[in-house]
Amino acid sequence: MLRQELERSRQKELEYAKNEKTFLLSLSHDIKTPLSAIKLYSKALSKGYIPLPKNSSLQPKV
């Protein structure tokens, strides 16, 4: 009886660890994707591949 309880507890712990890893991997992906888009957009802006929006505060003041 005690062994069965320990085995169930061990299985729950392994399942928890697996779910935690899956969650962290998906969270990591969900954060990386928008950050990559922002990084590439800002790089394109800085290299002049796309123009700054006219109402941008980054436009030089003349």
QUITA-V822717 format. One record per residue. N is the residue number from 1. PSI is psi in whole degrees, -180 to 180 (NA if undefined). Layout:
# QUITA-V822717
((N:PSI) (N:PSI))
This chain:
# QUITA-V822717
((1:-45) (2:-39) (3:-40) (4:-42) (5:-42) (6:-41) (7:-43) (8:-43) (9:-42) (10:-43) (11:-41) (12:-40) (13:-42) (14:-40) (15:-41) (16:-46) (17:-40) (18:-46) (19:-38) (20:-43) (21:-45) (22:-44) (23:-46) (24:-37) (25:-43) (26:-37) (27:-44) (28:-45) (29:-43) (30:-27) (31:-40) (32:-39) (33:-53) (34:-35) (35:-38) (36:-41) (37:-42) (38:-43) (39:-47) (40:-39) (41:-45) (42:-34) (43:-42) (44:-39) (45:-45) (46:-28) (47:-4) (48:14) (49:-29) (50:144) (51:153) (52:144) (53:147) (54:-31) (55:17) (56:140) (57:-7) (58:-11) (59:139) (60:140) (61:126) (62:NA))
